């Protein structure tokens, strides 16, 4: 069942913009969540500077999580990270997220090479 | 960021239930499925009486390890090189490899300390989002003076450790060298480049003594971003997968299946618990975001076991694996993957461990460490405190979620009395958590810490953690000028207090709960503003 749910993945990337404070992506679920389901965003991260972090928050400012790669060798891609999404942050099956890369006391939007993809997935239970 | 200083008391331990055993009977390999009803050793919360006793033994044993010559496999720094040469990250051997590493290390500390009851305490950063104060005592911080003869400069460290490490390298078996090859360490110098950084300060695993740990006794706290990855909702989300391994990482308790435990994390996908709290606690302690671009403290890299807090951090990660395992057992769900994955997982060779007698373990496999029986220990409960709690939580999360009406610095919420009673009756950790949203302080504001009060009479404006109304302390760190301007608010999760005095009117179906914030530490002239408050079951 979980595998089935996992296939119900929204890859829809309706809007992607880069702003001064981050890169905004809007993701859409294929259907409404049921009472027993939750959601997570999976962020695939490419090569970023060691010590760089990627903050994932809603465009209304609710912090969802911070990707802080660890255990990498220099020059390695950072891998994929799931971050829980509170169901109440999703409205009409949509959620808009801001991704911000911070490093060395500066913040900017990650490039397409630094954040390769962002997916919204249905998970089996609410967070 | 909540600051939860209420003392952790010694608690009774959850015993494996008949239901758990019944569930385990359907598991792939029964020898891994059954948890012993009692264990010989108890890993305590570091803040408990048992934990405080254990860290004294830990401190004593580290003193001995620092005195061992670098040719000794139990020399403090040689022990850290086991991790640098062999640790898996971003793959499904993360938990099991660290269980073996921690288990043998625990035996070492037991032997060297002479404390026959020693077990590694854990640091539950969900309920204590700061480095435990005791970890700044004695040699429990790598910035302590006894480390200086070895780490006062890279040159000193190199002359001390490199020759015996090269000698050791030349004794390695073809199987060990093959694993190092997979890791990218095709020769000794490739490995050593990760110690020096090879010109890249951010990649330098070595840290000089005074900068070996970024957080200090005066500034021990995790910041708000770090705590977000450790807060109850994140931990519960990380415990929610029902598969030990699933190709979709959101549905997988463990990180990605790879060809070898030495495969680069670049090919991996991190489970929530490894990728969020595990990673960021490592990095923040070492100074990531605050001393970019490095060199960082030890915890940010694969020589992280040089910092003694490493083992308390990983004891907590191992505890969460145990929580997940018992949760699965209680539901009759498998705790390990089905065949043929189970074979692939179990047969992976772990070849670099050193046991409690200072001997190389030699050939061992991951399957030997899938059960806690191997080292005969169990955990004093931490967050989430009991199996029953996580089970009931799953049914009630989403059902209990109350948003308050806010005026000034006070929110009023109508919370079901039954939920409050359940919260008060829960044996240890909180069942109800308040999410409070406050504006970020301006760059010039002298007040960046606020106490969260629940049910406090209006004339109560100052509390300490012993107050029945005290829920926690939230704090901002760093340069506020870097905060987002348009969304200059932050939300913190704070467990509600466990004292009945904080709640009135429980005879009715719903009780009116008031939540206030006040400036901490007597800064009463600074106005506090509460933007929103929600109470939810976790």
Interface residues (C-beta under 8 A of the other chain):
Chain A: X2 X3 X5 X6 X21 X35 X38 X40 X42 X49 X50 X51 X52 X53 X55 X57 X59 X60 X61 X62 X63 X64 X65 X66 X67 X68 X69 X70 X71 X72 X73 X74 X76 X77 X78 X79 X80 X81 X82 X83 X84 X86 X87 X88 X102 X103 X104 X105 X107 X121 X123 X124 X125 X126 X127
Chain B: X87 X89 X90 X184 X194 X198 X200 X202 X203 X224 X225 X226 X228 X229 X233 X234 X236 X237 X238 X240 X241 X242 X243 X246 X247 X248 X249 X250 X251 X256 X264 X265 X266 X267 X268 X269 X270 X271 X272 X275 X276 X278 X279 X280 X282 X283 X284 X288 X289 X292 X293 X294 X296 X300 X302 X394 X397 X398 X401 X479 X482 X484 X486 X487 X488 X489 X490 X491
